[in-house]
Amino acid sequence: MAWLKPLADTLTALRGVLSLALAGLGSVAGSDGLNAAACLLLAAWTTDALDGPLARKSGVTQQSWIGQNDLIIDLVVAVALLHFMRSAGLVHPLVVVGYIALWGVILWRCGSLTKPLGAAFQGPVYVWFGVCLLARKLLVGRVMVAWVLANLAVKWEVLTTRELPHFLQGMRQAGANLLGETGNDAQR
């Protein structure tokens, strides 16, 4: 099923295109584009949920360039959403600058971008957007909550046995890096 690998890469690349559309929508439509932005984000989340399992199912063990940069593309989606939210008046521009600067320092101190750090960067952005949609009583906000709950239900075993422990270990290591602790200190 090697044909699944190019499909997975296409879905990852599509997420990059969706992020450009999301950022452009913010520049053009501002707050009038809330529903469309949420639909673009849902599409991006769906491509992200599908690309990894498809790539693994393909049996192809060598990662392509796009596969190696999947996490970067995930972060680009979150930054595009930040731009949209700034353009829509959902977040103050200084908050966006401060958030990105803070994460620049965190990544610099940690020495590299890891999947747990990427998730920690994205999470607050997505939660804030969802809260803004729900506060405006938009149906798409409830659809986003349903999407997240369905994804949790489908991936529950993987999330609880692999993803969550990996995330927590990554956060412990990042905390140790930020505090300048040695490897032995970080294990405690």
Backbone hydrogen bonds in HBPLUS format (Angstrom, degrees):
<---DONOR---> <-ACCEPTOR-->    atom                        ^
c    i                          cat <-CA-CA->   ^        H-A-AA   ^      H-
h    n   atom  resd res      DA  || num        DHA   H-A  angle D-A-AA Bond
n    s   type  num  typ     dist DA aas  dist angle  dist       angle   num
A0004-LEU N   A0001-MET O   3.00 MM   3  5.87 168.4  2.02 124.6 128.3     1
A0005-LYS N   A0002-ALA O   3.11 MM   3  5.77 152.3  2.19 117.3 123.6     2
A0008-ALA N   A0004-LEU O   2.83 MM   4  6.09 154.5  1.89 148.9 155.8     3
A0009-ASP N   A0005-LYS O   2.92 MM   4  6.22 161.3  1.96 155.3 160.3     4
A0010-THR N   A0006-PRO O   2.86 MM   4  6.03 149.1  1.95 141.8 150.5     5
A0011-LEU N   A0007-LEU O   2.97 MM   4  6.28 153.2  2.04 148.6 155.3     6
A0012-THR N   A0008-ALA O   3.02 MM   4  6.35 152.9  2.10 147.3 154.8     7
A0013-ALA N   A0009-ASP O   2.89 MM   4  6.15 161.5  1.92 149.5 154.5     8
A0014-LEU N   A0010-THR O   2.80 MM   4  5.98 151.0  1.88 145.4 154.2     9
A0015-ARG N   A0011-LEU O   3.11 MM   4  6.37 142.1  2.26 138.4 147.2    10
A0015-ARG N   A0012-THR O   3.09 MM   3  5.16 124.2  2.42  95.3 109.3    11
A0016-GLY N   A0013-ALA O   2.96 MM   3  5.11 122.6  2.30  98.3 113.1    12
A0017-VAL N   A0013-ALA O   3.10 MM   4  6.57 151.9  2.18 147.9 155.6    13
A0018-LEU N   A0014-LEU O   2.78 MM   4  6.10 158.1  1.83 153.6 160.1    14
A0019-SER N   A0015-ARG O   2.97 MM   4  6.19 144.1  2.11 140.2 149.3    15
A0020-LEU N   A0016-GLY O   3.17 MM   4  6.52 149.8  2.26 143.1 150.5    16
A0021-ALA N   A0017-VAL O   2.99 MM   4  6.34 157.8  2.04 150.9 157.2    17
A0022-LEU N   A0018-LEU O   2.87 MM   4  6.07 151.6  1.95 144.1 152.1    18
A0023-ALA N   A0019-SER O   2.96 MM   4  6.19 163.3  1.99 149.8 153.2    19
A0024-GLY N   A0020-LEU O   2.86 MM   4  6.03 162.5  1.89 149.4 155.1    20
A0025-LEU N   A0021-ALA O   2.79 MM   4  5.91 152.3  1.87 145.1 152.9    21
A0026-GLY N   A0022-LEU O   3.12 MM   4  6.39 151.0  2.21 142.8 149.7    22
A0027-SER N   A0023-ALA O   3.17 MM   4  6.54 152.5  2.24 145.9 152.8    23
A0028-VAL N   A0024-GLY O   2.96 MM   4  6.19 147.6  2.06 149.2 158.5    24
A0029-ALA N   A0025-LEU O   2.71 MM   4  5.49 163.3  1.74 151.5 157.2    25
A0030-GLY N   A0026-GLY O   3.25 MM   4  4.74 138.0  2.44 108.5 119.5    26
A0032-ASP N   A0029-ALA O   3.17 MM   3  5.35 143.2  2.31 138.9 131.9    27
A0033-GLY N   A0030-GLY O   3.04 MM   3  5.77 164.3  2.07 120.2 125.3    28
A0034-LEU N   A0031-SER O   3.41 MM   3  5.59 155.2  2.48 115.8 112.8    29
A0037-ALA N   A0033-GLY O   2.76 MM   4  5.87 158.3  1.81 158.7 165.6    30
A0038-ALA N   A0034-LEU O   2.96 MM   4  6.18 158.5  2.01 150.9 156.3    31
A0039-CYS N   A0035-ASN O   3.00 MM   4  6.29 153.5  2.08 146.7 154.0    32
A0040-LEU N   A0036-ALA O   2.91 MM   4  6.20 155.9  1.97 149.9 156.4    33
A0041-LEU N   A0037-ALA O   2.88 MM   4  6.14 156.9  1.94 148.9 155.5    34
A0042-LEU N   A0038-ALA O   2.84 MM   4  6.08 157.7  1.89 148.3 154.5    35
A0043-ALA N   A0039-CYS O   2.96 MM   4  6.17 154.4  2.03 144.7 151.6    36
A0044-ALA N   A0040-LEU O   2.90 MM   4  6.20 153.4  1.98 145.5 153.2    37
A0045-TRP N   A0041-LEU O   2.80 MM   4  6.09 161.5  1.83 154.9 159.7    38
A0046-THR N   A0042-LEU O   2.93 MM   4  6.10 152.8  2.01 143.3 150.9    39
A0047-THR N   A0043-ALA O   2.98 MM   4  6.28 159.1  2.02 150.2 155.0    40
A0048-ASP N   A0044-ALA O   2.99 MM   4  6.21 152.3  2.07 146.1 154.2    41
A0049-ALA N   A0045-TRP O   2.85 MM   4  6.11 147.7  1.95 145.7 154.8    42
A0050-LEU N   A0046-THR O   3.08 MM   4  6.26 138.8  2.25 143.3 153.6    43
A0051-ASP N   A0047-THR O   2.93 MM   4  5.92 156.1  1.99 151.5 156.6    44
A0054-LEU N   A0050-LEU O   3.09 MM   4  6.15 161.0  2.13 156.7 162.6    45
A0055-ALA N   A0051-ASP O   2.95 MM   4  6.08 158.5  2.00 147.7 153.8    46
A0056-ARG N   A0052-GLY O   2.96 MM   4  6.23 162.8  1.99 159.1 163.5    47
A0057-LYS N   A0053-PRO O   2.91 MM   4  6.02 156.4  1.97 145.3 152.3    48
A0058-SER N   A0054-LEU O   3.01 MM   4  6.16 131.6  2.25 141.7 153.5    49
A0059-GLY N   A0056-ARG O   3.33 MM   3  5.89 153.7  2.40 110.9 116.8    50
A0068-GLN N   A0064-SER O   2.92 MM   4  6.20 152.9  1.99 151.1 158.4    51
A0069-ASN N   A0065-TRP O   3.11 MM   4  6.34 132.3  2.35 140.9 153.5    52
A0069-ASN N   A0066-ILE O   3.21 MM   3  5.08 133.3  2.44  91.6 104.2    53
A0070-ASP N   A0067-GLY O   3.40 MM   3  5.20 165.6  2.42 105.4 104.8    54
A0073-ILE N   A0069-ASN O   3.05 MM   4  6.38 158.6  2.10 154.7 160.7    55
A0074-ASP N   A0070-ASP O   2.94 MM   4  6.29 150.2  2.03 146.8 155.7    56
A0075-LEU N   A0071-LEU O   3.00 MM   4  6.34 152.2  2.08 146.8 153.6    57
A0076-VAL N   A0072-ILE O   2.90 MM   4  6.23 147.8  2.00 147.0 156.9    58
A0077-VAL N   A0073-ILE O   3.06 MM   4  6.38 150.4  2.15 147.9 154.5    59
A0078-ALA N   A0074-ASP O   3.23 MM   4  6.62 156.5  2.29 144.1 149.7    60
A0079-VAL N   A0075-LEU O   2.88 MM   4  6.18 157.8  1.93 152.5 158.7    61
A0080-ALA N   A0076-VAL O   2.83 MM   4  6.00 155.7  1.89 147.6 154.7    62
A0081-LEU N   A0077-VAL O   2.91 MM   4  6.19 151.0  1.99 146.7 154.8    63
A0082-LEU N   A0078-ALA O   2.90 MM   4  6.21 150.6  1.99 143.4 151.8    64
A0083-HIS N   A0079-VAL O   2.91 MM   4  6.24 155.6  1.97 148.3 154.5    65
A0084-PHE N   A0080-ALA O   2.88 MM   4  6.20 157.9  1.93 146.2 152.6    66
A0085-MET N   A0081-LEU O   2.80 MM   4  6.05 167.8  1.82 155.9 158.6    67
A0086-ARG N   A0082-LEU O   2.88 MM   4  6.11 153.6  1.95 148.7 155.9    68
A0087-SER N   A0083-HIS O   2.90 MM   4  6.12 164.5  1.93 153.1 157.4    69
A0088-ALA N   A0084-PHE O   2.80 MM   4  6.02 143.2  1.93 150.5 162.1    70
A0090-LEU N   A0085-MET O   2.76 MM   5  4.90 148.7  1.85 158.6 157.4    71
A0089-GLY N   A0086-ARG O   3.15 MM   3  5.18 158.4  2.20 102.7 109.1    72
A0095-VAL N   A0092-HIS O   2.94 MM   3  5.29 130.6  2.19 107.6 121.1    73
A0096-VAL N   A0092-HIS O   3.24 MM   4  6.70 153.1  2.32 151.6 159.2    74
A0097-VAL N   A0093-PRO O   2.99 MM   4  6.33 166.0  2.01 154.2 157.2    75
A0098-GLY N   A0094-LEU O   2.82 MM   4  5.89 161.2  1.86 142.3 148.5    76
A0099-TYR N   A0095-VAL O   2.80 MM   4  5.90 157.6  1.85 147.4 153.7    77
A0100-ILE N   A0096-VAL O   2.99 MM   4  6.20 169.7  2.00 155.8 157.9    78
A0101-ALA N   A0097-VAL O   2.87 MM   4  6.01 159.2  1.91 149.4 156.1    79
A0102-LEU N   A0098-GLY O   2.81 MM   4  5.93 161.5  1.84 148.9 154.2    80
A0103-TRP N   A0099-TYR O   3.02 MM   4  6.26 161.7  2.06 148.0 152.8    81
A0104-GLY N   A0100-ILE O   2.85 MM   4  6.07 140.2  2.01 141.1 152.9    82
A0105-VAL N   A0101-ALA O   3.02 MM   4  6.36 154.9  2.08 152.1 157.2    83
A0106-ILE N   A0102-LEU O   2.93 MM   4  6.27 160.9  1.97 149.3 155.2    84
A0107-LEU N   A0103-TRP O   2.90 MM   4  6.00 168.9  1.92 147.3 150.2    85
A0108-TRP N   A0104-GLY O   2.95 MM   4  6.06 151.2  2.03 140.8 149.5    86
A0109-ARG N   A0105-VAL O   2.84 MM   4  6.05 165.0  1.86 156.5 159.9    87
A0110-CYS N   A0106-ILE O   2.88 MM   4  6.05 149.5  1.97 147.6 156.8    88
A0111-GLY N   A0107-LEU O   2.91 MM   4  5.93 129.0  2.18 136.9 148.7    89
A0118-GLY N   A0114-THR O   2.86 MM   4  6.12 157.8  1.91 155.3 162.4    90
A0119-ALA N   A0115-LYS O   2.94 MM   4  6.19 157.3  1.99 152.5 157.9    91
A0120-ALA N   A0116-PRO O   2.94 MM   4  6.17 153.1  2.01 144.7 152.5    92
A0121-PHE N   A0117-LEU O   2.92 MM   4  6.17 142.6  2.06 145.2 155.0    93
A0122-GLN N   A0118-GLY O   3.00 MM   4  6.24 162.2  2.04 149.8 154.2    94
A0123-GLY N   A0119-ALA O   2.91 MM   4  5.87 165.5  1.93 153.8 157.4    95
A0125-VAL N   A0122-GLN O   3.03 MM   3  5.41 119.4  2.41 109.9 125.2    96
A0126-TYR N   A0122-GLN O   3.07 MM   4  6.33 163.0  2.10 162.8 168.1    97
A0127-VAL N   A0123-GLY O   2.90 MM   4  6.09 165.0  1.92 161.4 166.3    98
A0128-TRP N   A0124-PRO O   2.95 MM   4  5.97 164.0  1.97 143.4 148.0    99
A0129-PHE N   A0125-VAL O   3.10 MM   4  6.31 159.6  2.15 145.4 151.0   100
A0130-GLY N   A0126-TYR O   2.95 MM   4  6.16 164.2  1.98 150.0 154.5   101
A0131-VAL N   A0127-VAL O   2.86 MM   4  6.11 159.0  1.91 154.3 160.1   102
A0132-CYS N   A0128-TRP O   2.93 MM   4  6.17 158.1  1.98 149.1 154.9   103
A0133-LEU N   A0129-PHE O   2.97 MM   4  6.29 155.5  2.03 151.2 157.8   104
A0134-LEU N   A0130-GLY O   2.90 MM   4  6.13 165.0  1.92 153.9 158.0   105
A0135-ALA N   A0131-VAL O   2.81 MM   4  5.93 154.6  1.87 149.4 156.8   106
A0136-ARG N   A0132-CYS O   3.21 MM   4  6.36 137.5  2.40 136.3 145.9   107
A0136-ARG N   A0133-LEU O   3.20 MM   3  5.24 130.9  2.45  95.5 108.2   108
A0138-LEU N   A0133-LEU O   3.16 MM   5  5.61 175.4  2.17 155.8 154.3   109
A0137-LYS N   A0134-LEU O   2.95 MM   3  4.85 157.6  2.00 104.4 109.7   110
A0141-GLY N   A0138-LEU O   2.96 MM   3  5.46 142.3  2.11 110.9 121.3   111
A0142-ARG N   A0139-LEU O   2.95 MM   3  5.31 120.9  2.31 106.0 120.0   112
A0143-VAL N   A0139-LEU O   2.97 MM   4  6.34 150.3  2.06 148.6 158.2   113
A0144-MET N   A0140-VAL O   2.91 MM   4  6.11 149.8  2.00 140.9 148.1   114
A0145-VAL N   A0141-GLY O   3.12 MM   4  6.44 154.7  2.18 143.1 149.2   115
A0146-ALA N   A0142-ARG O   2.93 MM   4  6.19 159.4  1.97 147.0 152.7   116
A0147-TRP N   A0143-VAL O   2.83 MM   4  6.09 151.6  1.91 147.3 155.5   117
A0148-VAL N   A0144-MET O   2.97 MM   4  6.25 162.6  2.00 152.1 155.7   118
A0149-LEU N   A0145-VAL O   2.95 MM   4  6.20 165.4  1.97 153.5 157.4   119
A0150-ALA N   A0146-ALA O   2.86 MM   4  6.02 159.4  1.90 149.6 155.5   120
A0151-ASN N   A0147-TRP O   2.89 MM   4  6.07 159.3  1.93 150.6 156.6   121
A0152-LEU N   A0148-VAL O   2.87 MM   4  6.12 155.2  1.93 149.6 156.7   122
A0153-ALA N   A0149-LEU O   2.94 MM   4  6.19 156.4  2.00 146.1 152.4   123
A0154-VAL N   A0150-ALA O   2.95 MM   4  6.20 160.6  1.99 151.8 156.5   124
A0155-LYS N   A0151-ASN O   2.94 MM   4  6.02 158.3  1.99 148.6 154.6   125
A0156-TRP N   A0152-LEU O   2.84 MM   4  5.31 100.4  2.49 142.3 154.5   126
A0159-LEU N   A0155-LYS O   2.79 MM   4  5.88 166.6  1.81 168.2 172.8   127
A0160-THR N   A0156-TRP O   2.90 MM   4  6.04 164.3  1.92 155.5 158.9   128
A0161-THR N   A0157-GLU O   2.93 MM   4  5.91 153.0  2.00 148.8 156.0   129
A0162-ARG N   A0158-VAL O   2.91 MM   4  5.39 151.6  1.99 138.0 144.8   130
A0163-GLU N   A0158-VAL O   2.98 MM   5  6.26 163.2  2.01 148.3 153.2   131
A0164-LEU N   A0159-LEU O   2.70 MM   5  5.54 164.5  1.72 155.5 157.8   132
A0166-HIS N   A0162-ARG O   3.06 MM   4  6.07 156.5  2.11 146.6 153.9   133
A0167-PHE N   A0163-GLU O   2.82 MM   4  6.03 156.6  1.88 152.0 159.1   134
A0168-LEU N   A0164-LEU O   2.90 MM   4  6.11 169.0  1.91 160.1 162.1   135
A0169-GLN N   A0165-PRO O   2.94 MM   4  6.09 160.0  1.98 147.8 153.4   136
A0170-GLY N   A0166-HIS O   2.92 MM   4  6.07 157.6  1.97 146.0 152.6   137
A0171-MET N   A0167-PHE O   2.86 MM   4  6.15 148.7  1.96 149.3 158.4   138
A0172-ARG N   A0168-LEU O   2.93 MM   4  6.19 153.5  2.00 146.3 153.4   139
A0173-GLN N   A0169-GLN O   2.95 MM   4  6.21 160.3  1.99 150.0 155.3   140
A0174-ALA N   A0170-GLY O   2.86 MM   4  6.03 155.7  1.91 143.0 150.4   141
A0175-GLY N   A0171-MET O   2.84 MM   4  6.00 158.8  1.88 146.2 152.0   142
A0176-ALA N   A0172-ARG O   2.96 MM   4  6.22 154.7  2.03 145.5 152.3   143
A0177-ASN N   A0173-GLN O   2.89 MM   4  6.18 156.2  1.95 148.9 155.6   144
A0178-LEU N   A0174-ALA O   2.84 MM   4  6.09 157.8  1.89 152.5 158.6   145
A0179-LEU N   A0175-GLY O   2.98 MM   4  6.14 146.9  2.09 143.8 152.5   146
A0180-GLY N   A0176-ALA O   2.91 MM   4  5.93 108.8  2.43 135.8 152.8   147
A0181-GLU N   A0176-ALA O   2.86 MM   5  4.97 152.9  1.93 149.3 149.5   148
A0180-GLY N   A0177-ASN O   3.20 MM   3  4.99 151.5  2.29  94.7 103.3   149
A0186-ALA N   A0182-THR O   3.05 MM   4  6.31 151.2  2.14 154.1 162.7   150
A0187-GLN N   A0184-ASN O   3.28 MM   3  5.34 140.2  2.45  97.1 107.6   151
A0188-ARG N   A0185-ASP O   3.37 MM   3  5.77 150.1  2.47 106.5 113.7   152
